[in-house]
Amino acid sequence: MEPQVCLKRKREPYPTPESSKRVKETELNGVPESEHRSGSRPPLLSLPFDSLQEPVTLKDLTELLQFAALGNTGGLKQPSWCRLHHQKKVSGVSVILLEGLSQAHFYRHYLHFKHLRTKYTSRHSYTPSPGNVISGIFSSEVVNNSPADALGDQESAQPEGGLQWHPVIRKFGLEIRGLTGYLLTQEEMIKKHFPVRGMPGSEGFVCTDSDDCVTDSSPLYGLDCEMCLTERGSELTRISLVDSRGSCVLDELVKPPNRILNYLTQFSGITRAILQPITTTLREVQSKLKKVLPRDAVLVGHSLENDLSALNLIHPHVIDTSLLYRREFGQKFKLKVLAETVLKKQIQTEERKGHDPTEDAQAALELAQYFIHTGPRQVVELYCEELWGGSPTMYQPPVNRATSTHKHNNNSSLRFAEALKSSGQSAVFIGKRADNALDLSNQQWHSSDREVLSSFKRGLESHSFSVVQLSSFSDHLKAMISTDQHYHTMSQRLREMCVVFAGPLPSDYTERDVRRLFSSCGNVRAVRLLNATQRVHAEVEFELLEGAVLAVEMLNGTLLHSGHIVKVQRPVKESTLDLDVFLSSLQDDPLNANVIYAAGLKANAKTAQFAAKVNGTGLNANAAAEVNGSRLNGNIAALPAKANHSGLLEKVNGTFLNAKAKLAEANEPGLHAKAKFAKLAELSAEVNGTLLKAKTMLAEIAAEANVVARLHAKTAGLCEEDLREAFGQYGTVQGVILPAKHSGKQKRRRHAFLKFDSPDTVDAVLSSPVELWDRKVSTCRALTPPHLCSWVTMMTTGSDRETLDESSQETGREEQEVACVMRKLDRRVGKLFRSLPDNTLSIVLLPGHSSHGDGLCFLEVKQGSAALRDHAHNLMLPA
């Protein structure tokens, strides 16, 4: 429901642009403003967490390379799968091609790739290209607007041409509007999980005394809360409210009624000693809020839904600054970043223990006031480079308009190599002789990786775009006696890491029983009963490493109903001797930072039943029990259309009308008492018969609907919203990946990966007993990078059940030689990366092979200081 808007009072004056400028200059304390703007921001790559599971292709890769090298000045747009911010600051582009390597090679020899796994923080699976990768890069087509035609095209010269597709402009338009233009609608509040009257999850919440009518002059109030973690989840410990002038009108500490598990001091600043003398309750704070807030008050906050949920408060008129300064992919800026960039204020500093809610409430209020007064267009134009990482012209329509683009005469098509040359950039290929679109003068051919490395270092200053090919492993593969045996050995080694042995088990245990026992730890790929032993044991193979880790940690020593104590252990083989070191390194992998694995998940049955009812097939199981003579008509009328079988409503209504007529006849004056009694008896029998039939039909409909609802709950599985709601009590959930959805192999999702905002939040999750709808959830630190669906099916090598000849000396010697080659390759990649100038986009490509599995693509923008990396962590999406 849209808020009603009426005009009652004059709008209170906001700061003028001149006064805002003076304030900014004062707060800079003599530091040139240019240093606070984009000049000090390095180029950065950002990728949404849930997009990391999608493999990239050669076409995707060339999109990024073209944009990084040529920018948007020639009409190029941002890649569709990632964002390169501050492209103008890119000093060069380097592509390193490791010929012959695949994704499986990297993870089989993960410990040997020290530089690759630590220097490159972004990693994607790569779909092997049927053609030559180098030729594909330089021969790729660049569709580009020539400068002369662009100047002659008046439509493209308008600033709205690219600006209109910015996420802020798409939402709010170009014109300045009053504060009512930025209020969240009820539909938006429901989608963003705000407490809304009558919605599930808001039962028992207190509603403020608000008018339905708000105006552009209604007062703004900034709100911020701090929470702790209790036995019941996230609960309020402090609230701050500031008025439209920024003055604090309410600042209260609150004592949670339940036992506190974690004070979250690093965020809230609250400790046991601080809360010890506090007696203020949540109900008292709610009463104070209702007294302080005017009836037409508009609450302002950053991710305000969390604060209102902690307050158990429903307020219909809100402005959320995280949705004003909105981003693509549905991600949000941190309040700290917005305050620093827009307000030039430092908040949530490391020197202070915990956040100051009053300071945060004031920052959110000022951000909203500035946005309303300045307007969306000017905000985007002023801070597009600093916040969104590029000029407004880089934004493209959300719908693919490639067809209409090619119809314009002002578009010309070039090969990438030609476009680089036309733009005055020097490109070079260094490697083995290859057929590509570059001039021969720009190619340097060498027979060894050592020569390639030396040649690259000598000509580093001369080329802004380079493709370097290291082919030592490809040469090594050609010298092998059997490459098929090499790939099969590698596949077996990867599989062994995901296997556990369990036993002894009851003699009547089946594979299905074993699968049911171990499914609480993750997706079980295969089970094999070992009946050759004296007692029954089982070999359990998981899709993911986390499943095997949780099985050993949680199920080892489990007492079964039969009295058997099950021992769960890993196989002791050559490939698993360094497994602990391998798992520890995976936990420290940049892609697994602040990510947990959760297993044993289950769909919310209430949600499933509600969905079934909305679809017209559901009915509360208690409906039949509620039927009686006085409420039957209303209950039938409330049934969904599909449940009104055989005109049940019409039949009951007809019976009631007929009974009413007979009752009137029986009450006619002059009728003999005996005749009157006979008519009433006949009337009672007819009504009772109809009621009995109606109750029977209602019971049948209810039973049928409950069967459908249970089936829906069984197959619906989890959704991202369920997990965000369940785990959001511990901290901000930045992303969710449901592997079953990606792999498409399971109808029900029973495990997921969740990325949180900080290591402290991860520690809080892992140290707390997590339950999801009265079901215990198993959690551990993530070991599987987001782009992997399975460790076992990483390679396509025929039968996985084929046994490997462990006694083969040839196999052992070949593995040692391969490991030596991998270590050398990694050292050379490290040397190449160190030699690159700062702000260079570096890409390492393991091309893979269509017959043996996907490749792997590493991405990183080299930066010169840890401070820049900290800034990247605060501003950008998790990469």
N, C-alpha and C positions, 0 to 999 in steps of 0.2 A: 504494500500500500504506500503510495507516494505521500510525503508530508504535505499538508495544506499550507499554502503560503499566503500571508496577508501582510499589508503594510500598516505599521502602527507608529514606529518611532524612527527618528533619523538614525542613520548609521553612525556609529562612533568613529571618530577619525583614526586612521591608521598612519604609521610613519610614512613620510614622503620619501621618494627615491633619493632626494638630496640628503635628508637626515640619515637614511639607511647607509648611504655612502660614507658619511662622516663617522658613523658608528663603526663601520667596517675598518676604516683607516685608523681609528683610535685603537681598535682591538688588535690590529696587526703589529702595534708597538714598533713602528719604524721599519718593519720588514716589507720590502716591495710586494705589492699585491700579486705581481706576476709570478712570484715564487710560490704563492698559494694556489695558483691556478694550474692549468694543464701543463705549463712548462716544466713543472717538477714531477709530473706523472709519467712513468714509463709505459711502454706498450705492454698489454696484458692479454692473455687468453682466458676466456671463461666458457665453461661448459656446464649445463645443468646436470646434477647428479644422476637423475634417472635417464639421461640421454647417453650416458657412458656405455650402456649395454647394447646400443645399436652400432653395428660394424660400419666403418667408413669404406668408401670405394675410391677408385682412382679419380672419378669425377668430383667427389667431395674434396679430395686432397687438392686437386688443381684449382677448385674454387678458392680455397684458403690461400694457396700460393699466389694466385693472380691478384687477389685483394691485398695481400701483404706487400707485394712488389709494386703494384700499380695504383692502389688506393681507389677512392671513390671519385677522384677528380675527373676521371674519364668515363664515369657512368657505371663503374663496377659496384656491386652491392656486397654486403656482408655475406659470408657463407651461411648456408641454411642450417648447419649442424653445430655451429659454434659462433663465438663473437671474438673478434680481435679489436680491442679497445686502444685508442690513441695510435692508430695506424701510421699517422704522419711521423711518429717518433721511431718507427722501425728503421734501423740502420742497415739491415741486410737480411737476406734469407739464405739458409743453408739446408740442403737435403742430403742426408747420408743414407745410402742404400746398402744394406748388408745382404748380399746375394746368397740365396740358398737357405736362408734361415726362415723359420716359421714361428708362430706363437708357441707351439709345443717345445721347440728348442729353447726358447727363453725361459720357460717355467721348469723344464727339466734341468737346466743348468743355471737356475735362478741365482744361486749363491756366487756364481762366477761373474755375473753381470753387475758388479758393484756400482759402476758409474751409471749404467743405463737405468737401474732401478732407483737411484737416489737423485740424479741430476734432472731427470725428466718427470714432472709431476702429473702429466696427462698421458693417458694411454688408451688406445682404442683397438679393438679387433679390426683387421683389414681384410676385406674380401679380395682374394687373388684376382689379378687382371689377366685376361687371356693373352694380351699382347705385351710388348716391351714397355716397362714402366717409364724408363727414361724418355723414350720416344713419345709416350703418351703425355708426359708432362710438357715437353717443349712444343709438341704439335697440337696441344689442346686449343680450342677456339676461344677467342676473347671477343665478346660483343661489347662494343665501346662507342660512346658518343664523341664524335670529333668536335673540337672546340669551336670551329667556325659555324657548324650547323647548330651547335648548342646555343650560340649567341643569337642566331637567326630565329630560333624557336622561342617565341614569346611565352608560350605556356610553360616550357621547362625553366624559363628564367624567373618565374614567380617563386618566391620563397616557400609558398605552401606546397610546391611540387613534391619535396621530400619530407617537409615538416609535418604534413598532414598524416603521415603514417607512423609518427612517433607514438609510443604507447600512451603517453599522457594526452596528446592531442586527439588520438582516436577515441579516448574516453570523454574528455571534457571540451573538445573543440578549441577554437582559436580566440574566442571572445572572452573578455573579463565578465564574470558573473558574481552574484552575491553568495554569501555562505550557504544559502539554501540549495544552491546548485551543486554543492559538494557533499550534501548529506547522503549517507547510505540509505538506499531503499530497503524495505523489509525483505525483499527477495535477496538482495546482496548480503544483508546481515545473516540470513539463514545459510547462504552458501559459504560465508566466511566464518561460520560457527559462533556467531554472537548469540547470547541468550535472548530468546524471543518468546513472548507470552504464547503459551499453548503448544510449543514445540517440545519434542522429547529431549530430556536433559535439563530442562528449565523448571521442572516441578519443584515447588517450594521456594522459588526465587522471589525476592521482594521487588515490586514495581515502584518506580519513582512517581511522584505526583506531577505528571507532565501534561501540558496542553497538546492537543492535536495540531494546533496552529503555531508554527514558528515563522519568524521573519528574518530578513537579511540583517536586522538590527538585534536579533536575539543574542544574549551574552554567551561567550565561549568560556568554558572551564577546562583547564588542563588536568588530566588524571594520570597517575602512575601508581602501581602497587608493587610490593615485593612479597615473594612467597617462600615457603619452606616445604619440605617433603615430609608428610606424615603417613601414618598407617592407612589413611583414607585417600592419599594422593596429595596433590598440591593444595596448600591452604594459605590464607592471608596472614602476613606478619606485620605489614606496614602499609599505610595508604597516605598519599599526598594529593591535595587538591589545590589548584591555584586559579584565581579569577582572571578576567580578561586583561588586567594590567600586570599579571605575573605575580601578584601578591599571594602568599600562602594563606589559605583560609581554613585548611584542615590538614593536620599532620599527626597521625596517631599510630602507635604501636598496638598490635592486636595479638592476643594469646589464643593460639589454635586450641580447640577442645580435645584434639586427639594427640597421641604420643608422637613426638617429632623424631623422625629417622635421620634427617639431614637438614641442617639449617641453611645450606646453600650460601654460606657466608661470602664466598668469592663473588657472588652476584648481589646478594641482599645487604651485606654488611651486618646481618643479624647474628648474634651469638647467644649461647645459653645464658650468659650473665646478663645480657641486655633484656631478654624476655623474662628472666626470673621474677622480677617484682611486678610485672604487668598483669593487670586483671581485666583490661578492656576486652570485650567480646565482639564477635562479628555482628551480632544483632544491634549492639550499641552503636557501632560505626555506621550501620545501615540507617539507623534513626537519625544520626547526626547529618549524614549525607542528604537525606530527604528534607531536613530542615534548612540546610545551607543552600541547596540548589533551587533557583526560581523555577516556576512552572514551564517557562519556555527556554530553559537552559539547553545548550548544546555541548556535549562532552567531547573533548579532543584527546587523543592519545596515539601511541605508536603500538600497533598490534593490540588494539584496545579490547579485543574479544577476550584475551587472557586476563586482563584486569577485571572486567565485568564478571567473568566466570568465577574468579577468586572471591569477589565481593558478593556472589549470589544475587546479583542485581540486574534488573531489566530496565534499560533506558532506551526509548525509541529514536532519539535524535543524536547521532554521533557522526564525527568526522575522524577518519583514521589516516594519519600522515603517511603510513606505509603504503596506503592505496592512493594518496595524492601524488606522491613522487614515485609513480609505479614503474615497473620494469617489465621487460619481456620475460617469457617462460614462467610467469607467475611468481617470480622471486621478489624479495624485498631488500631495500637498503637497510642497513643498521642505523639506528637513531644517532649513534656516535658519528657516523660518516656524514649524515645529512647536516648535523649541527656544525661539524667542522667545515664542510664545504659551503653551505648556504649561509649559516649564521656566523661563521668564523669564530665558533666557540669550542672550547675543549671540555668535553664531559666524559664521564666514566674513565678517568685517567688511571693508570696503573699505580700511581702513588697512593691513591685513595683505596681503602679497603671496602670493596662493595660499591654498588651504585647508590646515588642520592636520588630518591624518588621525586623530591621537590624540584631538583635540577632537571631531571628528565621530563617532568610534567611541564615545566616552563619552556624547555626546548621544543617539545611537541606543540605547545600552544603557539610559540613564535613562528614555527615552521608553517603552521596552518594559516596564521594571520598574514605572513609574507606571501604565501601562495595565493590567498584570496585577493589581497590588495594588488599584487603584481600581475596576476593572470597566468594561465598555463603557457601561452605562447612565449612570453618574455622569460619565464622560468626555464623553459626548454632551451631557448636561444642563449641564455646566460650560462647555463650549467650543463649543456649537452656534452661538451668535451670532458668536463671534470667528472660528472656523475655517470653519464651513459656511454662515454668512451668514443665519441666521434661527432662529426658534424650532422645537423639535422637532415642533410640531403642523402645520407647513406640509408635512410629508412625506406623500405619498399612496402607496397601493399601486401596485406596478408594473403591475398589470393594470387596464385601464379599467373602472371600476365605476360608470360614469355611469348605467347602467340601474338598478342596485340603489339608487343614491342618490336617484333620483327617486321611489322607492317610499315613502320615509320622509315622514311628515307634517310633520316639523320643518324641511323645506326650502321656502323661498318664492322666487318668481321675480320679479325686478324688471328694469325697463329701466335701463341704465347711468345715464342722466340722472336718473332717480328715485333710484337708489341714492346718487349723489353728493349730491343734495339731502337725503336722509334722514340721511346721515352728517355733515351740517353743512358740507359743502364747497361753495365757490362755483365754478361752471363758467361759461365764456364762450366764445362763438364770435365771431370778428372776421373779416369778409370780405364777399364779395358776398352778396346776399340768397339764402337757401337754405332749403329745407324740411327741418327736423330736429326732434328730440324735445325740444330745449331750450325753455324759456319764452321768449317774446319779450323779456322784460326782461333775459335773459341773452345776447341777440344784438346785435351792433353791426355794421351794414351800411355798407360804404364802396365807392366806385367805383374807387379807385386804391390801389396798393400803398403809396404814401407815406402816405396817410391811415390805412391799416391799421397801419403801423409806429408812427405817432404815437399812435394810440388804444391800442395794446398797451402802450406805455411809460407812458402816463398811468395806466392801471388795473392796473399790474403787481402792486401790493401787495394788490389787492382779490380776486384770483382765484388759487386753487391748481391749477385745471385749465383749460387754454386750448387752443383749436384756432384757428390762424391760417391764413388762406387768402391766398396771393399769386397773383394771376391775370393778371399783366401778359403773360406769355408766351402764355397761352391766348388772350388778346385779340389778340395779335400774329398767332397762327396763323390766326385767323378773318379777319384782314385780308389774308392772303396770296392771291395769284392761284391757286396750285395747291399744296395741302398734300401731295398725292401726290409732286409733284416735290421738295418739301422733304425728305420722308422718303427718297426714292430717292437724292438727292444725299448725304444723311448716310450711308446704307448703303454707297455707293460709296467715300466718304472713309475709312470704317472698314476696308473691304476692302483699299484700296490700301496700308495700313500693314503688311499681312501678306503682301505680294507681293514676290518677288525675281525678277530676270531672270538666266539662266545661259547661258553659251555662250563660244566656239563648241563644239558637240557633234559627235560623229561622224554622218555622214549616215545611218547605219542605226539611230541611236538612236530608241527608241520612248518613248511616254509611260510605259510600265511601267518602262523602264530609268531614266528620270529620277526617277520616284517612288521606286524602290529606292535611288538615290543620295542623295536628300534625306530619306528617312524616318529616317535616323539623327539628324536634328535635331528631329523632331517629327511630328505627324500632318499629312500633306499632304492638303489638301482637294481641290485640282484642279491639273491640269497641262495646259498648252496649248503645243504645238510651234509655233514661229514660222518657217514655211518660206518666207515671203515675203522674208526677208533673204538675203543672199548666202551666208552660212553658217547652219547650223541653230542656233537658240537656243530657249530654253524659258521660259515664264512659269510660275512655281511659286507656288501660293497655299496658305499654311498656315492651320490653324485658330487658332493662337495666335501672338502676337507673338514669343514666345521662339523659335519655330521659325525665323522669318525672321532674327532676330538671330544665332542660332547658325549658320545657313547662310552668312551673310556672313562671320562670324568664322572658321569652320572649313573651309568648302569653297571659299572664294575662293582661286584659285591651285592647285587640286587637279589633279594630273597623272593623266589617265586611261590605261588600258592601250593605247589607240589612239594615244597621244602627244599628244592635245589637252590644253592647259592651260585649265581652265575658269575664267572670270571670273564671280563672283557679285556682283551689285550691286542696289541698290534703285532703283525708278523715281524719276525726278526730276520731281515734280509739285508743284503749289501746296500740296497737302495734306501733303506729306512734307518741306517745307522746314524746319519746326521739329520734325522727328521726334526728333532727338537730345535736345532739351530735354524733349520729351514722355516719352521712355523714361527719362531721368534722374529725372523727377518720379514716374514709376510705381515705380521702384526704391525711392524714399523714401516711398511710400505706407504708412501704418500697417498696412494689411492684408497687405503684402508683407514686413513686418519679419521678418528671420531665416528667410525662406523661399527655397528654391532650386527650380529647375526641372531635372529630370534627364530626358534623352532617350536613345534608343538602348538601352533596357532590354530584357532578355530573361528569360524564365522559367527557373527552375532545372530542368534536365532530370532531375537526380537525384531531385528532389522529385516530379516528375511520374511517373517510373518507379516510385518507391516507392508513390505513391498508386494507380497502376494495379495494383501487386502486391497491395496491401491489398484492392482491389476484386475480387480473385479472377481477374484476367486477366493479371497480369504474371508474368514468369519471367526470371530472370537469363540473359543471353545465353550465359554460360559453363556453364550447367547441363548442356548436352549433352556438352561436352568433359570434364566431370568424371565422366561415367558410366563405370563399369567393373564387372567381375564382382563385386567385393566390396562396392561401395557402391550398386549399382543399386536394391536393395530400399529402402534408406533414402531415396534421392533421389526415388523414385516416391511414397513415403509422404508426403514433405514438400511434394508439389505441392498447389496449391489445389484445392478440390473441383471447380471447373469444368474443371480441366486433366486430371482422372482419366477420360479418355475410354475407352469400350469395355471397362471392367473391366481396364485394363492391370495394376494392382496384383495383382488376383486371379489373373490369368493367370500372372504371373511367380512368385507364391507357389506356385501349383499345380505349375509346372515344377520349382521347387526341391524341393518335397516329393517329387515323382515321382523326381527325380534322387537324392534321399537314399535312397529305397526301393531303387532299382536298384543304388546303390552298396553297400547292405547285402547285396543278393543276390550281387553280384560278390565280396564278401569272405567268403562262406560257406565253411567248411572242406570240403575234399574236392573242390572244383570244379576242373576241369582248367584249366591255365594258358591254353590257347588259347581256351577258352570265356570265361574271365574277361576276357581281352583284348578279345574281341568285344563283351561287354557294356559294357566301359568305353568302347570306340570309339563304340558306339551312344549311350551316355549323353552323351559329349562333343559329338557332332553335334547332339543335341536341345537341350542347354543353349546352345551357341553360336548356334543358329538363333533361339532365344528372345531372347538378348541382342542380336542384330543387329536384330530387329524392335523391341525396346524402345528401343534407341538411336535408331532412325529416328523413332519416334513422339515421343520426347523432343525431338529436333531440330526437328520440325515444330511442336510446342507452343511451344518457345522462340522460333522465328521469328515465329509468330503473335502471341505476347505482346509481343515487341519492337516489332512494327508498331503495335500498340495503344498501347504506351507512348510511342513517338515521336509518334504522332498526338495523344496527350494532352498531351505536352510542347509541341507546336506551338500548340495551341489554348488551353491552360490560362492562359497569360498570367501576369502577376505577381500576387502577393498582398501585403497590407500587411506580413505577418510577414517576407517575403523582404527587403523594403526596410528595415525596421527593423533587421534583422540585419546587412545589408550596410553601411548608413550609420551604425549605432550606434557604430561604432569611433571616430568623430570627436567624438561628444558625444551628449547626450540628444535623441532624436527625439520631439518633442512631438505631432506629428500627421502623417498621410499622406493625401493626396488622389489618387486614381486617376481622372483625368478620363474615360478611356474607359468606366469602369464607370458613371459618372454620365450620360454622354451616351447610352450604350447603342448606339453606332454601330459599335463595333469589338469583334471577338471577342478580339483580342490587345491587351494593354496594353503600350505601348512608351514611355510617358512618365508622369511623376508629379510632384507637388509635395510637398516635405518641409519641415516647420517644425521648426527647431532651437531650443535653449534660449538661445543668445546669438549676437551678431554674430561673436565670435571663432571659434565653431564653424563658422559659415558660411564665414569666411575660410579655415579649415583645409580644408574640403571643396573650395572653389574653387581653392585653391593646390596641391592634391594630385591626382595622376593617379588617377582613380577607375576601378576595374574591377569588374565584376559577373560572376562566373563566367567569367573569362578573356575578357570582352568589354568594350571601352572604353566608358565612359559619358560623354556630353556633359552638362555642367552650366553653369548661369548663374544669376544672381540673378533671382528671380521678377518678372515684369512683369504677369501676369494675376491680378487678385484672385480669391480662392477661389470666389466666387459665380458667376464667368463660366465657361461651358463653351467658348465660341468667340467670337472678335471678329467673325467674318464673319457668323455667323447670329444676331447680337444682335437683328436686326430681321427682321420678316416682310414683305418688300416684293417679292413676285413674283420676276422673274428677276434674278439677280445679274449675269448676263452682258450685260445691256443697257448700252451705252456711254453715257457722260455727255457732253453738249455742253459741253466745257471753255471754248469761246469765248463762251458765253452771258453777256452782261453782267448780265442779270437775275439769273441764279443767283449770280454773285459779289456783287452788291449785297445780295441777300437774306441770304447767309451773313454778311456784315458786320453787317447789322441784327440778326440772331439773336445773333451774338457780343456785341453791345452789350447786348442784353436780358439775356443770361446773366450778364455782369459785374455788372449792376445787381442782379439777383436774388441773386447770391452776396454782394454787399456788404450787402444787407438781411438776409440770413440771418445774416451775421456780427454785425450790430448787434443782432438779436434774441437771439442766443446770448450776447453779452456782457452784455446787460441782465438775463439770468435770474439768480435767486439761486443760490448754491452748493447743491449736492445736489439740483438739479432734473433730472428725467429729460426729456431733449429728444429728440424724434423728428422727423426731416424725411422727408417722403414724396413721392416722384415717382411718381404713380399709374400712369403708363404707359397703354397702350391695347391692347385685345384684337386690333386689326387691325394694330398697328405695333410690337409688342414689349412685353416686361416693363417694370415699373417698378422703383424702387429705394427701399430703406428705410435711412435712416441713424439710428444710435442712439448716445447718449452721455449719461452722467451728469456734469453740470458739477461740477468740483471746483476748490477754491480754491488749491491749492498743488502744486508739483511733488513734494513729499514724499509726498503722498497718492497721486499717480500711481505713484511708485516702490513704495509699499506694494501698490498694485493689481497691479503687474507681478509682485511676489513671490508674492502670495497667489492671484490669480485665474487662470482659464484664459485662453489667448490669445483676444482678442476681435477 
